[in-house]
Amino acid sequence: LMERALRATEGLSFETLREPEPGLVMVRARIDGSGNRFNAGEATMVRCAVRLRCAQTVTIGVGYCLGRDAERARCIAQLDALLQQPSHQADAMRAVIVPLRRLIEQARGVEQRRTAASRVVFHTLQGEATR
């Protein structure tokens, strides 16, 4: 989706401020019901920064993504810069953000249905436990 939307903006010139560079981030999690944090480990990620000059506006887009996909980080940074441009925001929202939101909602629906199918309702078992 992102690549297709960015192909439609071929007339725009993105200046790379920070080439996509891989690195590590610490993944933190919460333990049991207390919510205490702990370091779960490290994950690879890529970051990138670009500048977009369009009309009278200059925006800087920043992209981070898990993994090692440098082009994906560049696309995210370019999309971030486009979303900050008033003249391109509506098109970027329609071409990328709305379809991604739909895909996320569909995936959540599938996961919720899968979880609901294995749900145990404990109050229905209560009568059996008192016999």
Sequence and secondary structure as in RCSB ss.txt:
>XXXX:A:sequence
LMERALRATEGLSFETLREPEPGLVMVRARIDGSGNRFNAGEATMVRCAVRLRCAQTVTIGVGYCLGRDAERARC
IAQLDALLQQPSHQADAMRAVIVPLRRLIEQARGVEQRRTAASRVVFHTLQGEATR
>XXXX:A:secstr
 HHHHHHTTTTS EEEEEEEEEEEEEEEEEETTTTEEEEEEEEEEEEEEEEEEETTEEEEEEEEEESS HHHHHH
HHHHHHHHH HHHHHHHIIIIIHHHHHHHHHHHHHHHHHHHHT   GGGTHHHHT 
